[in-house]
Amino acid sequence: MDDITPPGPGMDPPSNGFMPVPDCWICAVVQTVAEAAWHGEDGLTLHTWLSVTASGMRHRMTDHGLPPAGRVAHE
């Protein structure tokens, strides 16, 4: 299945995408890869973005006990 062309520079991911937890190195890595995939960097695709975003949301729920998306003030 062919991937859809990633959005151009300056376009933000959907607001319901993965939101990293501050000071969590796993969240920081997930966010970096998700942003690169969203913009199509290094051959990454929107399929990659979706997969990484889903993994990040699962990490938020299982490791931080938080909802899959949304901002947190403190942990």
HTML snippet that shows the backbone in 3Dmol.js (N, CA, C, O; Angstrom):
<script src="https://3Dmol.org/build/3Dmol-min.js"></script>
<div id="view" style="width:600px;height:400px;position:relative"></div>
<script>
const pdb = `
ATOM      1  N   MET A   1       0.845  -1.177   0.000  1.00  0.00           N
ATOM      2  CA  MET A   1       0.000   0.000   0.000  1.00  0.00           C
ATOM      3  C   MET A   1       0.887   1.235   0.000  1.00  0.00           C
ATOM      4  O   MET A   1       1.815   1.335   0.802  1.00  0.00           O
ATOM      5  N   ASP A   2       0.607   2.170  -0.889  1.00  0.00           N
ATOM      6  CA  ASP A   2       1.385   3.397  -0.970  1.00  0.00           C
ATOM      7  C   ASP A   2       0.971   4.353   0.129  1.00  0.00           C
ATOM      8  O   ASP A   2      -0.202   4.458   0.488  1.00  0.00           O
ATOM      9  N   ASP A   3       1.977   5.053   0.657  1.00  0.00           N
ATOM     10  CA  ASP A   3       1.689   6.041   1.690  1.00  0.00           C
ATOM     11  C   ASP A   3       1.280   7.355   1.058  1.00  0.00           C
ATOM     12  O   ASP A   3       1.687   7.674  -0.059  1.00  0.00           O
ATOM     13  N   ILE A   4       0.482   8.104   1.769  1.00  0.00           N
ATOM     14  CA  ILE A   4       0.084   9.435   1.337  1.00  0.00           C
ATOM     15  C   ILE A   4       1.272  10.363   1.528  1.00  0.00           C
ATOM     16  O   ILE A   4       2.046  10.200   2.471  1.00  0.00           O
ATOM     17  N   THR A   5       1.419  11.328   0.643  1.00  0.00           N
ATOM     18  CA  THR A   5       2.517  12.275   0.752  1.00  0.00           C
ATOM     19  C   THR A   5       2.395  13.059   2.054  1.00  0.00           C
ATOM     20  O   THR A   5       1.327  13.584   2.369  1.00  0.00           O
ATOM     21  N   PRO A   6       3.508  13.140   2.822  1.00  0.00           N
ATOM     22  CA  PRO A   6       3.463  13.896   4.078  1.00  0.00           C
ATOM     23  C   PRO A   6       3.164  15.373   3.833  1.00  0.00           C
ATOM     24  O   PRO A   6       3.467  15.903   2.765  1.00  0.00           O
ATOM     25  N   PRO A   7       2.570  16.032   4.822  1.00  0.00           N
ATOM     26  CA  PRO A   7       2.306  17.460   4.711  1.00  0.00           C
ATOM     27  C   PRO A   7       3.607  18.239   4.556  1.00  0.00           C
ATOM     28  O   PRO A   7       4.678  17.754   4.924  1.00  0.00           O
ATOM     29  N   GLY A   8       3.511  19.407   4.027  1.00  0.00           N
ATOM     30  CA  GLY A   8       4.696  20.231   3.827  1.00  0.00           C
ATOM     31  C   GLY A   8       5.200  20.847   5.119  1.00  0.00           C
ATOM     32  O   GLY A   8       4.536  20.777   6.153  1.00  0.00           O
ATOM     33  N   PRO A   9       6.388  21.456   5.051  1.00  0.00           N
ATOM     34  CA  PRO A   9       6.947  22.125   6.230  1.00  0.00           C
ATOM     35  C   PRO A   9       5.983  23.182   6.769  1.00  0.00           C
ATOM     36  O   PRO A   9       5.278  23.842   6.006  1.00  0.00           O
ATOM     37  N   GLY A  10       5.965  23.327   8.059  1.00  0.00           N
ATOM     38  CA  GLY A  10       5.119  24.336   8.691  1.00  0.00           C
ATOM     39  C   GLY A  10       3.733  23.837   9.048  1.00  0.00           C
ATOM     40  O   GLY A  10       3.001  24.517   9.768  1.00  0.00           O
ATOM     41  N   MET A  11       3.354  22.658   8.557  1.00  0.00           N
ATOM     42  CA  MET A  11       2.044  22.102   8.918  1.00  0.00           C
ATOM     43  C   MET A  11       2.203  21.262  10.174  1.00  0.00           C
ATOM     44  O   MET A  11       3.068  20.389  10.240  1.00  0.00           O
ATOM     45  N   ASP A  12       1.375  21.524  11.157  1.00  0.00           N
ATOM     46  CA  ASP A  12       1.442  20.813  12.424  1.00  0.00           C
ATOM     47  C   ASP A  12       0.650  19.512  12.362  1.00  0.00           C
ATOM     48  O   ASP A  12      -0.333  19.412  11.628  1.00  0.00           O
ATOM     49  N   PRO A  13       1.084  18.509  13.140  1.00  0.00           N
ATOM     50  CA  PRO A  13       0.298  17.275  13.245  1.00  0.00           C
ATOM     51  C   PRO A  13      -1.057  17.568  13.878  1.00  0.00           C
ATOM     52  O   PRO A  13      -1.235  18.623  14.488  1.00  0.00           O
ATOM     53  N   PRO A  14      -2.013  16.658  13.743  1.00  0.00           N
ATOM     54  CA  PRO A  14      -3.328  16.864  14.364  1.00  0.00           C
ATOM     55  C   PRO A  14      -3.205  17.103  15.865  1.00  0.00           C
ATOM     56  O   PRO A  14      -2.299  16.577  16.511  1.00  0.00           O
ATOM     57  N   SER A  15      -4.096  17.877  16.403  1.00  0.00           N
ATOM     58  CA  SER A  15      -4.037  18.221  17.825  1.00  0.00           C
ATOM     59  C   SER A  15      -4.285  17.020  18.731  1.00  0.00           C
ATOM     60  O   SER A  15      -3.967  17.067  19.919  1.00  0.00           O
ATOM     61  N   ASN A  16      -4.847  15.945  18.182  1.00  0.00           N
ATOM     62  CA  ASN A  16      -5.077  14.756  19.003  1.00  0.00           C
ATOM     63  C   ASN A  16      -3.923  13.759  18.880  1.00  0.00           C
ATOM     64  O   ASN A  16      -4.054  12.606  19.289  1.00  0.00           O
ATOM     65  N   GLY A  17      -2.796  14.199  18.320  1.00  0.00           N
ATOM     66  CA  GLY A  17      -1.619  13.346  18.212  1.00  0.00           C
ATOM     67  C   GLY A  17      -0.925  13.182  19.557  1.00  0.00           C
ATOM     68  O   GLY A  17      -1.378  13.702  20.577  1.00  0.00           O
ATOM     69  N   PHE A  18       0.170  12.457  19.539  1.00  0.00           N
ATOM     70  CA  PHE A  18       0.928  12.161  20.748  1.00  0.00           C
ATOM     71  C   PHE A  18       1.441  13.442  21.405  1.00  0.00           C
ATOM     72  O   PHE A  18       1.975  14.327  20.735  1.00  0.00           O
ATOM     73  N   MET A  19       1.272  13.525  22.710  1.00  0.00           N
ATOM     74  CA  MET A  19       1.814  14.621  23.508  1.00  0.00           C
ATOM     75  C   MET A  19       2.803  14.051  24.505  1.00  0.00           C
ATOM     76  O   MET A  19       2.418  13.264  25.370  1.00  0.00           O
ATOM     77  N   PRO A  20       4.077  14.433  24.406  1.00  0.00           N
ATOM     78  CA  PRO A  20       5.076  13.873  25.314  1.00  0.00           C
ATOM     79  C   PRO A  20       4.904  14.362  26.751  1.00  0.00           C
ATOM     80  O   PRO A  20       4.411  15.462  27.001  1.00  0.00           O
ATOM     81  N   VAL A  21       5.320  13.522  27.672  1.00  0.00           N
ATOM     82  CA  VAL A  21       5.341  13.880  29.090  1.00  0.00           C
ATOM     83  C   VAL A  21       6.684  14.568  29.343  1.00  0.00           C
ATOM     84  O   VAL A  21       7.723  14.024  28.968  1.00  0.00           O
ATOM     85  N   PRO A  22       6.690  15.738  29.962  1.00  0.00           N
ATOM     86  CA  PRO A  22       7.948  16.449  30.213  1.00  0.00           C
ATOM     87  C   PRO A  22       8.955  15.590  30.989  1.00  0.00           C
ATOM     88  O   PRO A  22       8.592  14.823  31.880  1.00  0.00           O
ATOM     89  N   ASP A  23      10.208  15.744  30.625  1.00  0.00           N
ATOM     90  CA  ASP A  23      11.327  15.066  31.294  1.00  0.00           C
ATOM     91  C   ASP A  23      11.331  13.547  31.141  1.00  0.00           C
ATOM     92  O   ASP A  23      11.981  12.861  31.930  1.00  0.00           O
ATOM     93  N   CYS A  24      10.636  13.011  30.163  1.00  0.00           N
ATOM     94  CA  CYS A  24      10.652  11.575  29.880  1.00  0.00           C
ATOM     95  C   CYS A  24      11.445  11.364  28.592  1.00  0.00           C
ATOM     96  O   CYS A  24      11.052  11.851  27.532  1.00  0.00           O
ATOM     97  N   TRP A  25      12.553  10.644  28.684  1.00  0.00           N
ATOM     98  CA  TRP A  25      13.394  10.479  27.505  1.00  0.00           C
ATOM     99  C   TRP A  25      12.713   9.631  26.433  1.00  0.00           C
ATOM    100  O   TRP A  25      12.940   9.846  25.242  1.00  0.00           O
ATOM    101  N   ILE A  26      11.886   8.677  26.838  1.00  0.00           N
ATOM    102  CA  ILE A  26      11.180   7.864  25.840  1.00  0.00           C
ATOM    103  C   ILE A  26      10.203   8.743  25.066  1.00  0.00           C
ATOM    104  O   ILE A  26      10.122   8.657  23.840  1.00  0.00           O
ATOM    105  N   CYS A  27       9.469   9.577  25.773  1.00  0.00           N
ATOM    106  CA  CYS A  27       8.536  10.501  25.113  1.00  0.00           C
ATOM    107  C   CYS A  27       9.278  11.433  24.148  1.00  0.00           C
ATOM    108  O   CYS A  27       8.792  11.714  23.053  1.00  0.00           O
ATOM    109  N   ALA A  28      10.447  11.903  24.559  1.00  0.00           N
ATOM    110  CA  ALA A  28      11.229  12.808  23.710  1.00  0.00           C
ATOM    111  C   ALA A  28      11.652  12.119  22.417  1.00  0.00           C
ATOM    112  O   ALA A  28      11.599  12.723  21.345  1.00  0.00           O
ATOM    113  N   VAL A  29      12.072  10.863  22.512  1.00  0.00           N
ATOM    114  CA  VAL A  29      12.471  10.114  21.309  1.00  0.00           C
ATOM    115  C   VAL A  29      11.263   9.879  20.409  1.00  0.00           C
ATOM    116  O   VAL A  29      11.340  10.085  19.198  1.00  0.00           O
ATOM    117  N   VAL A  30      10.151   9.450  20.992  1.00  0.00           N
ATOM    118  CA  VAL A  30       8.935   9.214  20.215  1.00  0.00           C
ATOM    119  C   VAL A  30       8.513  10.498  19.502  1.00  0.00           C
ATOM    120  O   VAL A  30       8.182  10.470  18.316  1.00  0.00           O
ATOM    121  N   GLN A  31       8.524  11.613  20.211  1.00  0.00           N
ATOM    122  CA  GLN A  31       8.119  12.893  19.624  1.00  0.00           C
ATOM    123  C   GLN A  31       9.029  13.286  18.463  1.00  0.00           C
ATOM    124  O   GLN A  31       8.543  13.768  17.440  1.00  0.00           O
ATOM    125  N   THR A  32      10.334  13.090  18.604  1.00  0.00           N
ATOM    126  CA  THR A  32      11.283  13.439  17.550  1.00  0.00           C
ATOM    127  C   THR A  32      11.030  12.614  16.289  1.00  0.00           C
ATOM    128  O   THR A  32      11.010  13.153  15.182  1.00  0.00           O
ATOM    129  N   VAL A  33      10.839  11.318  16.459  1.00  0.00           N
ATOM    130  CA  VAL A  33      10.585  10.449  15.302  1.00  0.00           C
ATOM    131  C   VAL A  33       9.228  10.761  14.684  1.00  0.00           C
ATOM    132  O   VAL A  33       9.098  10.781  13.460  1.00  0.00           O
ATOM    133  N   ALA A  34       8.218  11.005  15.514  1.00  0.00           N
ATOM    134  CA  ALA A  34       6.887  11.324  14.996  1.00  0.00           C
ATOM    135  C   ALA A  34       6.917  12.619  14.170  1.00  0.00           C
ATOM    136  O   ALA A  34       6.308  12.686  13.103  1.00  0.00           O
ATOM    137  N   GLU A  35       7.617  13.632  14.657  1.00  0.00           N
ATOM    138  CA  GLU A  35       7.713  14.893  13.906  1.00  0.00           C
ATOM    139  C   GLU A  35       8.458  14.697  12.596  1.00  0.00           C
ATOM    140  O   GLU A  35       8.059  15.252  11.572  1.00  0.00           O
ATOM    141  N   ALA A  36       9.531  13.920  12.609  1.00  0.00           N
ATOM    142  CA  ALA A  36      10.283  13.653  11.376  1.00  0.00           C
ATOM    143  C   ALA A  36       9.407  12.904  10.372  1.00  0.00           C
ATOM    144  O   ALA A  36       9.432  13.207   9.179  1.00  0.00           O
ATOM    145  N   ALA A  37       8.642  11.939  10.847  1.00  0.00           N
ATOM    146  CA  ALA A  37       7.754  11.184   9.957  1.00  0.00           C
ATOM    147  C   ALA A  37       6.647  12.074   9.402  1.00  0.00           C
ATOM    148  O   ALA A  37       6.295  11.971   8.227  1.00  0.00           O
ATOM    149  N   TRP A  38       6.100  12.945  10.241  1.00  0.00           N
ATOM    150  CA  TRP A  38       5.025  13.843   9.805  1.00  0.00           C
ATOM    151  C   TRP A  38       5.492  14.708   8.637  1.00  0.00           C
ATOM    152  O   TRP A  38       4.721  15.002   7.724  1.00  0.00           O
ATOM    153  N   HIS A  39       6.756  15.110   8.675  1.00  0.00           N
ATOM    154  CA  HIS A  39       7.300  15.973   7.619  1.00  0.00           C
ATOM    155  C   HIS A  39       8.003  15.196   6.519  1.00  0.00           C
ATOM    156  O   HIS A  39       8.557  15.799   5.600  1.00  0.00           O
ATOM    157  N   GLY A  40       7.994  13.865   6.593  1.00  0.00           N
ATOM    158  CA  GLY A  40       8.569  13.046   5.544  1.00  0.00           C
ATOM    159  C   GLY A  40      10.084  13.056   5.505  1.00  0.00           C
ATOM    160  O   GLY A  40      10.677  12.827   4.451  1.00  0.00           O
ATOM    161  N   GLU A  41      10.715  13.316   6.632  1.00  0.00           N
ATOM    162  CA  GLU A  41      12.176  13.378   6.674  1.00  0.00           C
ATOM    163  C   GLU A  41      12.786  11.977   6.622  1.00  0.00           C
ATOM    164  O   GLU A  41      12.201  11.012   7.113  1.00  0.00           O
ATOM    165  N   ASP A  42      13.955  11.888   6.028  1.00  0.00           N
ATOM    166  CA  ASP A  42      14.741  10.643   6.000  1.00  0.00           C
ATOM    167  C   ASP A  42      13.953   9.433   5.510  1.00  0.00           C
ATOM    168  O   ASP A  42      14.168   8.318   5.985  1.00  0.00           O
ATOM    169  N   GLY A  43      13.051   9.647   4.571  1.00  0.00           N
ATOM    170  CA  GLY A  43      12.288   8.541   4.000  1.00  0.00           C
ATOM    171  C   GLY A  43      11.149   8.037   4.872  1.00  0.00           C
ATOM    172  O   GLY A  43      10.490   7.056   4.526  1.00  0.00           O
ATOM    173  N   LEU A  44      10.910   8.702   6.001  1.00  0.00           N
ATOM    174  CA  LEU A  44       9.786   8.310   6.863  1.00  0.00           C
ATOM    175  C   LEU A  44       8.475   8.732   6.212  1.00  0.00           C
ATOM    176  O   LEU A  44       8.442   9.677   5.424  1.00  0.00           O
ATOM    177  N   THR A  45       7.409   8.038   6.540  1.00  0.00           N
ATOM    178  CA  THR A  45       6.115   8.277   5.906  1.00  0.00           C
ATOM    179  C   THR A  45       5.030   8.517   6.948  1.00  0.00           C
ATOM    180  O   THR A  45       5.272   8.409   8.150  1.00  0.00           O
ATOM    181  N   LEU A  46       3.836   8.843   6.471  1.00  0.00           N
ATOM    182  CA  LEU A  46       2.707   9.008   7.390  1.00  0.00           C
ATOM    183  C   LEU A  46       2.339   7.682   8.053  1.00  0.00           C
ATOM    184  O   LEU A  46       1.811   7.667   9.165  1.00  0.00           O
ATOM    185  N   HIS A  47       2.612   6.588   7.381  1.00  0.00           N
ATOM    186  CA  HIS A  47       2.419   5.277   8.016  1.00  0.00           C
ATOM    187  C   HIS A  47       3.319   5.173   9.249  1.00  0.00           C
ATOM    188  O   HIS A  47       2.889   4.694  10.298  1.00  0.00           O
ATOM    189  N   THR A  48       4.564   5.621   9.117  1.00  0.00           N
ATOM    190  CA  THR A  48       5.493   5.631  10.252  1.00  0.00           C
ATOM    191  C   THR A  48       4.966   6.535  11.342  1.00  0.00           C
ATOM    192  O   THR A  48       4.988   6.175  12.519  1.00  0.00           O
ATOM    193  N   TRP A  49       4.485   7.724  10.953  1.00  0.00           N
ATOM    194  CA  TRP A  49       3.955   8.681  11.939  1.00  0.00           C
ATOM    195  C   TRP A  49       2.829   8.045  12.746  1.00  0.00           C
ATOM    196  O   TRP A  49       2.799   8.148  13.972  1.00  0.00           O
ATOM    197  N   LEU A  50       1.904   7.389  12.050  1.00  0.00           N
ATOM    198  CA  LEU A  50       0.764   6.791  12.735  1.00  0.00           C
ATOM    199  C   LEU A  50       1.219   5.695  13.694  1.00  0.00           C
ATOM    200  O   LEU A  50       0.735   5.619  14.824  1.00  0.00           O
ATOM    201  N   SER A  51       2.128   4.863  13.258  1.00  0.00           N
ATOM    202  CA  SER A  51       2.631   3.779  14.096  1.00  0.00           C
ATOM    203  C   SER A  51       3.363   4.309  15.328  1.00  0.00           C
ATOM    204  O   SER A  51       3.140   3.832  16.441  1.00  0.00           O
ATOM    205  N   VAL A  52       4.235   5.294  15.128  1.00  0.00           N
ATOM    206  CA  VAL A  52       4.996   5.867  16.235  1.00  0.00           C
ATOM    207  C   VAL A  52       4.066   6.609  17.197  1.00  0.00           C
ATOM    208  O   VAL A  52       4.231   6.525  18.414  1.00  0.00           O
ATOM    209  N   THR A  53       3.105   7.321  16.658  1.00  0.00           N
ATOM    210  CA  THR A  53       2.144   8.046  17.492  1.00  0.00           C
ATOM    211  C   THR A  53       1.340   7.065  18.353  1.00  0.00           C
ATOM    212  O   THR A  53       1.128   7.313  19.540  1.00  0.00           O
ATOM    213  N   ALA A  54       0.898   5.964  17.765  1.00  0.00           N
ATOM    214  CA  ALA A  54       0.157   4.959  18.527  1.00  0.00           C
ATOM    215  C   ALA A  54       1.035   4.360  19.627  1.00  0.00           C
ATOM    216  O   ALA A  54       0.568   4.144  20.746  1.00  0.00           O
ATOM    217  N   SER A  55       2.292   4.095  19.315  1.00  0.00           N
ATOM    218  CA  SER A  55       3.212   3.559  20.326  1.00  0.00           C
ATOM    219  C   SER A  55       3.411   4.555  21.463  1.00  0.00           C
ATOM    220  O   SER A  55       3.465   4.172  22.632  1.00  0.00           O
ATOM    221  N   GLY A  56       3.521   5.837  21.114  1.00  0.00           N
ATOM    222  CA  GLY A  56       3.681   6.874  22.125  1.00  0.00           C
ATOM    223  C   GLY A  56       2.469   6.982  23.025  1.00  0.00           C
ATOM    224  O   GLY A  56       2.594   7.170  24.235  1.00  0.00           O
ATOM    225  N   MET A  57       1.283   6.860  22.423  1.00  0.00           N
ATOM    226  CA  MET A  57       0.057   6.922  23.220  1.00  0.00           C
ATOM    227  C   MET A  57      -0.024   5.737  24.170  1.00  0.00           C
ATOM    228  O   MET A  57      -0.450   5.880  25.316  1.00  0.00           O
ATOM    229  N   ARG A  58       0.382   4.574  23.697  1.00  0.00           N
ATOM    230  CA  ARG A  58       0.383   3.403  24.586  1.00  0.00           C
ATOM    231  C   ARG A  58       1.380   3.609  25.724  1.00  0.00           C
ATOM    232  O   ARG A  58       1.091   3.262  26.869  1.00  0.00           O
ATOM    233  N   HIS A  59       2.539   4.165  25.424  1.00  0.00           N
ATOM    234  CA  HIS A  59       3.539   4.455  26.454  1.00  0.00           C
ATOM    235  C   HIS A  59       2.959   5.392  27.517  1.00  0.00           C
ATOM    236  O   HIS A  59       3.150   5.164  28.712  1.00  0.00           O
ATOM    237  N   ARG A  60       2.251   6.444  27.093  1.00  0.00           N
ATOM    238  CA  ARG A  60       1.630   7.383  28.045  1.00  0.00           C
ATOM    239  C   ARG A  60       0.683   6.649  28.981  1.00  0.00           C
ATOM    240  O   ARG A  60       0.662   6.902  30.186  1.00  0.00           O
ATOM    241  N   MET A  61      -0.110   5.728  28.409  1.00  0.00           N
ATOM    242  CA  MET A  61      -1.115   5.028  29.217  1.00  0.00           C
ATOM    243  C   MET A  61      -0.479   4.003  30.144  1.00  0.00           C
ATOM    244  O   MET A  61      -0.827   3.942  31.323  1.00  0.00           O
ATOM    245  N   THR A  62       0.448   3.196  29.631  1.00  0.00           N
ATOM    246  CA  THR A  62       0.984   2.099  30.440  1.00  0.00           C
ATOM    247  C   THR A  62       2.081   2.542  31.399  1.00  0.00           C
ATOM    248  O   THR A  62       2.131   2.066  32.534  1.00  0.00           O
ATOM    249  N   ASP A  63       2.956   3.437  30.970  1.00  0.00           N
ATOM    250  CA  ASP A  63       4.094   3.816  31.814  1.00  0.00           C
ATOM    251  C   ASP A  63       3.852   5.060  32.658  1.00  0.00           C
ATOM    252  O   ASP A  63       4.477   5.230  33.704  1.00  0.00           O
ATOM    253  N   HIS A  64       2.950   5.929  32.213  1.00  0.00           N
ATOM    254  CA  HIS A  64       2.683   7.159  32.963  1.00  0.00           C
ATOM    255  C   HIS A  64       1.282   7.176  33.582  1.00  0.00           C
ATOM    256  O   HIS A  64       0.991   8.036  34.414  1.00  0.00           O
ATOM    257  N   GLY A  65       0.415   6.244  33.191  1.00  0.00           N
ATOM    258  CA  GLY A  65      -0.944   6.205  33.731  1.00  0.00           C
ATOM    259  C   GLY A  65      -1.790   7.386  33.307  1.00  0.00           C
ATOM    260  O   GLY A  65      -2.686   7.811  34.036  1.00  0.00           O
ATOM    261  N   LEU A  66      -1.504   7.923  32.115  1.00  0.00           N
ATOM    262  CA  LEU A  66      -2.208   9.105  31.606  1.00  0.00           C
ATOM    263  C   LEU A  66      -3.075   8.739  30.416  1.00  0.00           C
ATOM    264  O   LEU A  66      -2.889   7.675  29.825  1.00  0.00           O
ATOM    265  N   PRO A  67      -4.024   9.602  30.050  1.00  0.00           N
ATOM    266  CA  PRO A  67      -4.792   9.379  28.834  1.00  0.00           C
ATOM    267  C   PRO A  67      -3.847   9.373  27.628  1.00  0.00           C
ATOM    268  O   PRO A  67      -2.752   9.929  27.710  1.00  0.00           O
ATOM    269  N   PRO A  68      -4.244   8.762  26.522  1.00  0.00           N
ATOM    270  CA  PRO A  68      -3.353   8.628  25.380  1.00  0.00           C
ATOM    271  C   PRO A  68      -2.916   9.948  24.751  1.00  0.00           C
ATOM    272  O   PRO A  68      -1.834  10.016  24.169  1.00  0.00           O
ATOM    273  N   ALA A  69      -3.713  10.977  24.853  1.00  0.00           N
ATOM    274  CA  ALA A  69      -3.342  12.274  24.276  1.00  0.00           C
ATOM    275  C   ALA A  69      -3.705  13.367  25.265  1.00  0.00           C
ATOM    276  O   ALA A  69      -4.544  13.170  26.144  1.00  0.00           O
ATOM    277  N   GLY A  70      -3.081  14.497  25.118  1.00  0.00           N
ATOM    278  CA  GLY A  70      -3.370  15.623  26.000  1.00  0.00           C
ATOM    279  C   GLY A  70      -2.134  16.078  26.736  1.00  0.00           C
ATOM    280  O   GLY A  70      -1.162  15.335  26.872  1.00  0.00           O
ATOM    281  N   ARG A  71      -2.182  17.275  27.196  1.00  0.00           N
ATOM    282  CA  ARG A  71      -1.028  17.854  27.877  1.00  0.00           C
ATOM    283  C   ARG A  71      -1.087  17.571  29.375  1.00  0.00           C
ATOM    284  O   ARG A  71      -2.161  17.411  29.956  1.00  0.00           O
ATOM    285  N   VAL A  72       0.088  17.513  29.977  1.00  0.00           N
ATOM    286  CA  VAL A  72       0.158  17.332  31.427  1.00  0.00           C
ATOM    287  C   VAL A  72       0.992  18.463  32.002  1.00  0.00           C
ATOM    288  O   VAL A  72       1.965  18.901  31.389  1.00  0.00           O
ATOM    289  N   ALA A  73       0.613  18.927  33.161  1.00  0.00           N
ATOM    290  CA  ALA A  73       1.382  20.000  33.811  1.00  0.00           C
ATOM    291  C   ALA A  73       2.561  19.422  34.564  1.00  0.00           C
ATOM    292  O   ALA A  73       3.679  19.923  34.443  1.00  0.00           O
ATOM    293  N   HIS A  74       2.332  18.391  35.330  1.00  0.00           N
ATOM    294  CA  HIS A  74       3.381  17.761  36.134  1.00  0.00           C
ATOM    295  C   HIS A  74       3.119  16.278  36.212  1.00  0.00           C
ATOM    296  O   HIS A  74       1.985  15.823  36.064  1.00  0.00           O
ATOM    297  N   GLU A  75       4.176  15.529  36.444  1.00  0.00           N
ATOM    298  CA  GLU A  75       3.963  14.107  36.697  1.00  0.00           C
ATOM    299  C   GLU A  75       4.564  13.745  38.022  1.00  0.00           C
ATOM    300  O   GLU A  75       4.497  12.587  38.434  1.00  0.00           O
TER     301      GLU A  75
END
`;
const viewer = $3Dmol.createViewer("view");
viewer.addModel(pdb, "pdb");
viewer.setStyle({}, {cartoon: {color: "spectrum"}});
viewer.zoomTo();
viewer.render();
</script>
